[in-house]
Amino acid sequence: MADIDLSSLPPGFYPSYETCASISPICPVQATTLGYSPNLGVNIFVAIGFGLFGIITLVTGLWKKTWGFSIAVAAGCILECVGYVGRVLLSDNAWNGDAFKMQIVAIVLGPTLVCIGLYLTLRHIVISLNPELSRIAPRLYPMFFVPADVSCLVIQAIGGGVAAAAGRDNYDILKHGNRIIMAGIVLQVVVLGAFGGLAGDYLVRVKKVFNQNPGMEGSALWKDGKFRAFLWAMGGAYAALMIRCIYRIAEMAGGWGNHIMQHESSFVVLESFMVLIACGLLACAAPGFFFPEMSHNQSVKNTGKGRQQGGVDVEAGAGEKTTGASTSPSDTERRPETGDGGF
């Protein structure tokens, strides 16, 4: 936190959210955790942006029945909007303790929900293109990444609770809370990295195989312009969220009120705009329009039906001839049993 000239303060007084109600000579803005009054115009713009993207995502998701993806991303957008409303309130009074807690909690949790939306897409992409080219069963992607992402969320929430319980007098407990938050963010980067590695590996394999076999099952979807735009949007959102998480690690590394945390421009570019770009890409390239195979309606149509190519059920396994409805465990695992609402 910024150095304060204690000689100018009343004896025994130190500015904090418990002792200060507004900015004054003895409660300067530099003594707050952020060290500045957030820019009003920027935060209004960002709050409106998240609110708009949340509404677009929710409406298109309900309309096109991409429920799981849309609810996760829309919830993340709504949390972000709430967080930036808190920063708008802080621009009026940087010592507003409730607004400070609101923006900290909402802005930390929002991107985690947006990540869940990303994780839900990979299963559907694999099933729709060619599940045989995936190194693991499609159903395992959300079964691993969604709980892992929720774990990151829980760890960060625990760290925030420990830090809040420490108050301003118990610095050791405050540091422990900060370390727990950092652990949650680091784990989130690891999970995002693993997701990117698996998704990248699958798409590289698909590109190679489809280039060699242009008539293969799934190649038509691979060449579809809307689907390619959807993939680029997912990639852009993934990169933006990864940048944001790496920034958060650097921001928290120095503890509450460090010089990075008190640099507003860095926060706006690497936190606010990165998450806003991710949400904007996911809203504008909604899977209901650009990747309709992800919708619940499409999944219901495909239930129990293997996509066949030359008499081969590619979802049942390479080289297995279609002789009717298969009930083998391996075949059942690889077929879409539910829509997006059920992962």
RODO-2510 file (C-alpha; in nm, 4 decimals, decimal comma):
residues 343
     n   res          X          Y          Z
     1     m     0,0000     0,0000     0,0000
     2     a     0,1190     0,3552    -0,0710
     3     d     0,3276     0,5186     0,2045
     4     i     0,1284     0,7562     0,4240
     5     d     0,2731     1,0502     0,6153
     6     l     0,1772     0,9400     0,9667
     7     s     0,2954     1,2707     1,1166
     8     s    -0,0051     1,4463     0,9654
     9     l    -0,2558     1,2020     1,1171
    10     p    -0,4166     1,2149     1,4629
    11     p    -0,2322     1,0065     1,7283
    12     g    -0,3237     0,6372     1,7051
    13     f    -0,5217     0,6858     1,3838
    14     y    -0,4555     0,4981     1,0620
    15     p    -0,6827     0,5232     0,7576
    16     s    -0,8730     0,2026     0,6780
    17     y    -1,2134     0,0940     0,5516
    18     e    -1,3227     0,0692     0,9177
    19     t    -1,2104     0,4221     1,0140
    20     c    -1,2704     0,6195     0,6924
    21     a    -1,6088     0,6991     0,5385
    22     s    -1,4920     0,9237     0,2538
    23     i    -1,1836     1,0895     0,1104
    24     s    -1,0439     1,3617     0,3361
    25     p    -0,7032     1,5002     0,4416
    26     i    -0,6690     1,2225     0,7016
    27     c    -0,8218     0,9589     0,4696
    28     p    -0,6446     1,0170     0,1359
    29     v    -0,7260     0,8017    -0,1648
    30     q    -0,3629     0,6835    -0,1686
    31     a    -0,4286     0,4962     0,1565
    32     t    -0,6956     0,2732    -0,0006
    33     t    -0,6075    -0,0751    -0,1256
    34     l    -0,6427     0,0372    -0,4873
    35     g    -0,4640     0,3659    -0,4229
    36     y    -0,6835     0,5530    -0,6715
    37     s    -1,0430     0,6408    -0,7537
    38     p    -1,1464     0,4208    -1,0496
    39     n    -1,2166     0,6027    -1,3746
    40     l    -1,5920     0,6602    -1,3938
    41     g    -1,6320     0,6576    -1,7726
    42     v    -1,4233     0,3453    -1,8301
    43     n    -1,6060     0,1454    -1,5644
    44     i    -1,9513     0,2523    -1,6856
    45     f    -1,8514     0,1430    -2,0367
    46     v    -1,7207    -0,1944    -1,9161
    47     a    -2,0237    -0,2569    -1,6905
    48     i    -2,2625    -0,1857    -1,9792
    49     g    -2,0564    -0,4070    -2,2091
    50     f    -2,0722    -0,7042    -1,9727
    51     g    -2,4425    -0,6508    -1,9131
    52     l    -2,5110    -0,6402    -2,2877
    53     f    -2,3015    -0,9487    -2,3624
    54     g    -2,4687    -1,1344    -2,0762
    55     i    -2,8155    -1,0591    -2,2121
    56     i    -2,7160    -1,1546    -2,5692
    57     t    -2,5621    -1,4825    -2,4516
    58     l    -2,8587    -1,5767    -2,2350
    59     v    -3,1215    -1,4908    -2,4974
    60     t    -2,9441    -1,6747    -2,7815
    61     g    -2,8746    -1,9686    -2,5523
    62     l    -3,2374    -2,0078    -2,4518
    63     w    -3,3504    -1,9546    -2,8109
    64     k    -3,1075    -2,2030    -2,9660
    65     k    -3,1002    -2,4358    -2,6632
    66     t    -2,7269    -2,4203    -2,5904
    67     w    -2,8161    -2,4124    -2,2238
    68     g    -2,5055    -2,5184    -2,0336
    69     f    -2,2683    -2,2962    -2,2311
    70     s    -2,4988    -1,9958    -2,2275
    71     i    -2,5912    -2,0105    -1,8600
    72     a    -2,2257    -2,0366    -1,7548
    73     v    -2,1055    -1,7513    -1,9766
    74     a    -2,4085    -1,5300    -1,9028
    75     a    -2,3615    -1,5822    -1,5275
    76     g    -1,9971    -1,4832    -1,5648
    77     c    -2,0969    -1,1685    -1,7552
    78     i    -2,3534    -1,0760    -1,4899
    79     l    -2,0965    -1,1164    -1,2119
    80     e    -1,8514    -0,9002    -1,4062
    81     c    -2,1206    -0,6365    -1,4544
    82     v    -2,1877    -0,6351    -1,0786
    83     g    -1,8156    -0,6025    -1,0120
    84     y    -1,7793    -0,2992    -1,2357
    85     v    -2,0876    -0,1402    -1,0836
    86     g    -1,8893    -0,1668    -0,7614
    87     r    -1,5982     0,0137    -0,9265
    88     v    -1,8378     0,2843    -1,0474
    89     l    -1,9407     0,3345    -0,6850
    90     l    -1,5736     0,3464    -0,5832
    91     s    -1,5128     0,6227    -0,8360
    92     d    -1,7519     0,8345    -0,6320
    93     n    -1,6115     0,7270    -0,2944
    94     a    -1,2926     0,5209    -0,2872
    95     w    -1,3530     0,4451     0,0839
    96     n    -1,6823     0,2642     0,0146
    97     g    -1,5958    -0,0672     0,1831
    98     d    -1,9036    -0,2529     0,0565
    99     a    -1,8356    -0,1483    -0,3030
   100     f    -1,4719    -0,2543    -0,2683
   101     k    -1,5692    -0,6031    -0,1471
   102     m    -1,8348    -0,6299    -0,4198
   103     q    -1,5898    -0,5549    -0,7004
   104     i    -1,3196    -0,7826    -0,5573
   105     v    -1,5491    -1,0858    -0,5232
   106     a    -1,7437    -1,0447    -0,8486
   107     i    -1,4448    -0,9676    -1,0704
   108     v    -1,2487    -1,2632    -0,9299
   109     l    -1,5337    -1,5135    -0,9726
   110     g    -1,6768    -1,3967    -1,3084
   111     p    -1,3999    -1,5231    -1,5406
   112     t    -1,4090    -1,8654    -1,3753
   113     l    -1,7674    -1,9123    -1,4934
   114     v    -1,6777    -1,7902    -1,8415
   115     c    -1,4036    -2,0559    -1,8516
   116     i    -1,6661    -2,3224    -1,7817
   117     g    -1,8426    -2,2161    -2,1015
   118     l    -1,5202    -2,2755    -2,2937
   119     y    -1,4678    -2,6165    -2,1360
   120     l    -1,8162    -2,7302    -2,2403
   121     t    -1,7474    -2,6643    -2,6083
   122     l    -1,4641    -2,9126    -2,6555
   123     r    -1,6785    -3,2213    -2,5996
   124     h    -1,9255    -3,1115    -2,8660
   125     i    -1,6511    -3,0164    -3,1111
   126     v    -1,4913    -3,3594    -3,0754
   127     i    -1,8217    -3,5449    -3,1140
   128     s    -1,9253    -3,3378    -3,4176
   129     l    -1,5944    -3,3618    -3,6043
   130     n    -1,4625    -3,7100    -3,5303
   131     p    -1,4421    -3,8630    -3,1815
   132     e    -1,1983    -4,1279    -3,3049
   133     l    -0,9274    -3,8636    -3,3395
   134     s    -0,9496    -3,7645    -2,9735
   135     r    -0,6981    -3,9161    -2,7336
   136     i    -0,9664    -3,9417    -2,4640
   137     a    -1,3420    -4,0056    -2,4665
   138     p    -1,5359    -3,6804    -2,5366
   139     r    -1,7453    -3,7139    -2,2221
   140     l    -1,4323    -3,6905    -2,0079
   141     y    -1,3507    -3,3325    -2,1104
   142     p    -1,6271    -3,1603    -1,9081
   143     m    -1,6066    -3,4267    -1,6369
   144     f    -1,2487    -3,3180    -1,5655
   145     f    -1,2295    -2,9499    -1,6551
   146     v    -1,5555    -2,8261    -1,5021
   147     p    -1,4861    -2,9693    -1,1521
   148     a    -1,1245    -2,8505    -1,1783
   149     d    -1,2443    -2,4997    -1,2605
   150     v    -1,4915    -2,5050    -0,9727
   151     s    -1,2043    -2,6119    -0,7459
   152     c    -1,0121    -2,3009    -0,8512
   153     l    -1,3184    -2,0961    -0,7640
   154     v    -1,3524    -2,2554    -0,4194
   155     i    -0,9833    -2,2081    -0,3370
   156     q    -0,9965    -1,8403    -0,4293
   157     a    -1,3155    -1,7948    -0,2254
   158     i    -1,1491    -1,9550     0,0786
   159     g    -0,8475    -1,7281     0,0385
   160     g    -1,0712    -1,4238     0,0175
   161     g    -1,2527    -1,5318     0,3350
   162     v    -0,9257    -1,5773     0,5229
   163     a    -0,7999    -1,2371     0,4085
   164     a    -1,1271    -1,0701     0,5057
   165     a    -1,1230    -1,2350     0,8487
   166     a    -0,7694    -1,1057     0,9101
   167     g    -0,8790    -0,7430     0,9040
   168     r    -0,6052    -0,4803     0,9105
   169     d    -0,4320    -0,5854     1,2317
   170     n    -0,3307    -0,9483     1,1652
   171     y    -0,0880    -0,9176     0,8765
   172     d     0,0283    -1,2810     0,8941
   173     i    -0,3241    -1,4170     0,8410
   174     l    -0,3749    -1,1608     0,5644
   175     k    -0,0652    -1,2937     0,3878
   176     h    -0,1924    -1,6513     0,4195
   177     g    -0,5234    -1,5501     0,2628
   178     n    -0,3361    -1,3837    -0,0209
   179     r    -0,1294    -1,6987    -0,0787
   180     i    -0,4429    -1,9133    -0,0940
   181     i    -0,5953    -1,6787    -0,3526
   182     m    -0,2750    -1,6988    -0,5560
   183     a    -0,2824    -2,0787    -0,5363
   184     g    -0,6337    -2,0778    -0,6822
   185     i    -0,5290    -1,8472    -0,9661
   186     v    -0,2157    -2,0517    -1,0410
   187     l    -0,4262    -2,3688    -1,0507
   188     q    -0,6631    -2,1944    -1,2908
   189     v    -0,3713    -2,1164    -1,5227
   190     v    -0,2630    -2,4818    -1,5065
   191     v    -0,6172    -2,6010    -1,5880
   192     l    -0,6464    -2,3513    -1,8737
   193     g    -0,3081    -2,4632    -2,0041
   194     a    -0,4102    -2,8292    -1,9967
   195     f    -0,7337    -2,7459    -2,1779
   196     g    -0,5483    -2,5495    -2,4438
   197     g    -0,2983    -2,8308    -2,4902
   198     l    -0,5658    -3,0977    -2,5368
   199     a    -0,7799    -2,8797    -2,7633
   200     g    -0,4790    -2,7772    -2,9729
   201     d    -0,3582    -3,1367    -3,0017
   202     y    -0,7015    -3,2536    -3,1198
   203     l    -0,7441    -2,9750    -3,3759
   204     v    -0,3954    -3,0337    -3,5192
   205     r    -0,4739    -3,4043    -3,5571
   206     v    -0,8088    -3,3220    -3,7210
   207     k    -0,6490    -3,0806    -3,9658
   208     k    -0,3840    -3,3336    -4,0669
   209     v    -0,6293    -3,6214    -4,1132
   210     f    -0,8897    -3,4141    -4,2992
   211     n    -0,6257    -3,2718    -4,5333
   212     q    -0,5250    -3,6271    -4,6207
   213     n    -0,8853    -3,7527    -4,6413
   214     p    -1,1039    -3,4634    -4,7641
   215     g    -1,4132    -3,6836    -4,7889
   216     m    -1,3881    -3,8208    -4,4363
   217     e    -1,6740    -3,7914    -4,1871
   218     g    -1,6675    -3,4449    -4,0286
   219     s    -1,4609    -3,2821    -4,3042
   220     a    -1,7623    -3,0846    -4,4301
   221     l    -1,8107    -2,9267    -4,0875
   222     w    -1,4358    -2,8596    -4,0621
   223     k    -1,4511    -2,6595    -4,3858
   224     d    -1,7678    -2,4710    -4,2882
   225     g    -1,7039    -2,0968    -4,2622
   226     k    -1,9263    -2,0418    -3,9587
   227     f    -1,7671    -2,3275    -3,7703
   228     r    -1,4185    -2,1946    -3,8459
   229     a    -1,5267    -1,8518    -3,7207
   230     f    -1,6542    -2,0196    -3,4034
   231     l    -1,3171    -2,1882    -3,3506
   232     w    -1,1321    -1,8574    -3,3971
   233     a    -1,3659    -1,6908    -3,1476
   234     m    -1,3053    -1,9673    -2,8933
   235     g    -0,9311    -1,9359    -2,9482
   236     g    -0,9424    -1,5588    -2,9024
   237     a    -1,1497    -1,5906    -2,5841
   238     y    -0,9112    -1,8549    -2,4503
   239     a    -0,6053    -1,6352    -2,5145
   240     a    -0,7698    -1,3329    -2,3496
   241     l    -0,8654    -1,5321    -2,0389
   242     m    -0,5154    -1,6798    -2,0126
   243     i    -0,3595    -1,3311    -2,0299
   244     r    -0,5973    -1,2149    -1,7576
   245     c    -0,5085    -1,5045    -1,5262
   246     i    -0,1336    -1,4514    -1,5706
   247     y    -0,1805    -1,0817    -1,4922
   248     r    -0,3729    -1,1731    -1,1783
   249     i    -0,0822    -1,3843    -1,0539
   250     a     0,1554    -1,0885    -1,0956
   251     e    -0,0972    -0,8545    -0,9358
   252     m    -0,1445    -1,0698    -0,6261
   253     a     0,2223    -1,1671    -0,5896
   254     g     0,3098    -0,8420    -0,4115
   255     g     0,0207    -0,8588    -0,1646
   256     w    -0,2753    -0,6262    -0,1180
   257     g    -0,2084    -0,2687    -0,2231
   258     n     0,1153    -0,3421    -0,4137
   259     h     0,2273    -0,1179    -0,6998
   260     i     0,0778    -0,3414    -0,9706
   261     m    -0,2598    -0,3487    -0,7969
   262     q    -0,2463     0,0312    -0,7694
   263     h    -0,1755     0,0791    -1,1423
   264     e    -0,5175     0,1367    -1,2965
   265     s    -0,4108     0,1294    -1,6623
   266     s    -0,2684    -0,2223    -1,6247
   267     f    -0,5887    -0,3408    -1,4596
   268     v    -0,8088    -0,1900    -1,7305
   269     v    -0,6086    -0,3407    -2,0185
   270     l    -0,5107    -0,6803    -1,8740
   271     e    -0,8172    -0,7522    -1,6591
   272     s    -1,1183    -0,5480    -1,7699
   273     f    -1,0658    -0,5500    -2,1462
   274     m    -0,9309    -0,9069    -2,1648
   275     v    -1,2399    -1,0530    -1,9987
   276     l    -1,4672    -0,8147    -2,1910
   277     i    -1,3104    -0,9269    -2,5206
   278     a    -1,3566    -1,2924    -2,4227
   279     c    -1,7238    -1,2402    -2,3354
   280     g    -1,7781    -1,0352    -2,6515
   281     l    -1,6334    -1,3086    -2,8720
   282     l    -1,8431    -1,5774    -2,7034
   283     a    -2,1582    -1,3645    -2,7379
   284     c    -2,1033    -1,2601    -3,1004
   285     a    -1,9991    -1,6084    -3,2150
   286     a    -2,2799    -1,7799    -3,0261
   287     p    -2,2734    -2,1572    -3,0849
   288     g    -2,6473    -2,1548    -3,1520
   289     f    -2,5736    -1,9747    -3,4802
   290     f    -2,2134    -2,0693    -3,5591
   291     f    -2,2048    -2,4240    -3,4205
   292     p    -2,5654    -2,5522    -3,4078
   293     e    -2,4424    -2,9087    -3,3478
   294     m    -2,3915    -2,7957    -2,9891
   295     s    -2,7615    -2,7252    -2,9341
   296     h    -2,9839    -2,9566    -2,7319
   297     n    -3,2157    -3,0109    -3,0291
   298     q    -2,9324    -3,1338    -3,2493
   299     s    -2,7993    -3,3619    -2,9765
   300     v    -3,1421    -3,5186    -2,9309
   301     k    -3,1563    -3,5910    -3,3038
   302     n    -2,8189    -3,7639    -3,2836
   303     t    -2,8979    -3,9687    -2,9729
   304     g    -2,8512    -4,3356    -3,0429
   305     k    -2,7491    -4,2676    -3,4012
   306     g    -2,3907    -4,3247    -3,5092
   307     r    -2,2713    -4,1010    -3,7919
   308     q    -2,1893    -4,3464    -4,0686
   309     q    -1,9351    -4,3307    -4,3461
   310     g    -1,9178    -4,6181    -4,5867
   311     g    -2,0970    -4,8523    -4,3486
   312     v    -1,8721    -4,7636    -4,0565
   313     d    -2,0083    -4,6075    -3,7401
   314     v    -1,7287    -4,3638    -3,6559
   315     e    -1,8703    -4,2993    -3,3091
   316     a    -1,8814    -4,6674    -3,2295
   317     g    -1,5170    -4,7178    -3,3190
   318     a    -1,3027    -4,7276    -3,6293
   319     g    -1,3593    -5,0414    -3,8322
   320     e    -1,6766    -5,1501    -3,6512
   321     k    -1,9521    -5,2216    -3,9005
   322     t    -2,2981    -5,0924    -3,8266
   323     t    -2,5281    -5,3847    -3,7602
   324     g    -2,8006    -5,2095    -3,5693
   325     a    -2,8234    -5,0200    -3,2448
   326     s    -2,5115    -5,0896    -3,0415
   327     t    -2,5325    -5,1142    -2,6671
   328     s    -2,1661    -5,1742    -2,5883
   329     p    -2,0188    -4,9511    -2,3175
   330     s    -1,7533    -4,8054    -2,5470
   331     d    -2,0121    -4,7107    -2,8058
   332     t    -2,2450    -4,5559    -2,5496
   333     e    -1,9665    -4,3413    -2,4017
   334     r    -1,8861    -4,1843    -2,7346
   335     r    -2,2364    -4,0858    -2,8339
   336     p    -2,3991    -3,7592    -2,7283
   337     e    -2,6567    -3,8673    -2,4718
   338     t    -2,7734    -3,5227    -2,3640
   339     g    -2,7741    -3,1715    -2,4932
   340     d    -2,5599    -2,8818    -2,3845
   341     g    -2,7660    -2,8416    -2,0720
   342     g    -2,6327    -3,1766    -1,9543
   343     f    -2,2746    -3,0980    -2,0647
***
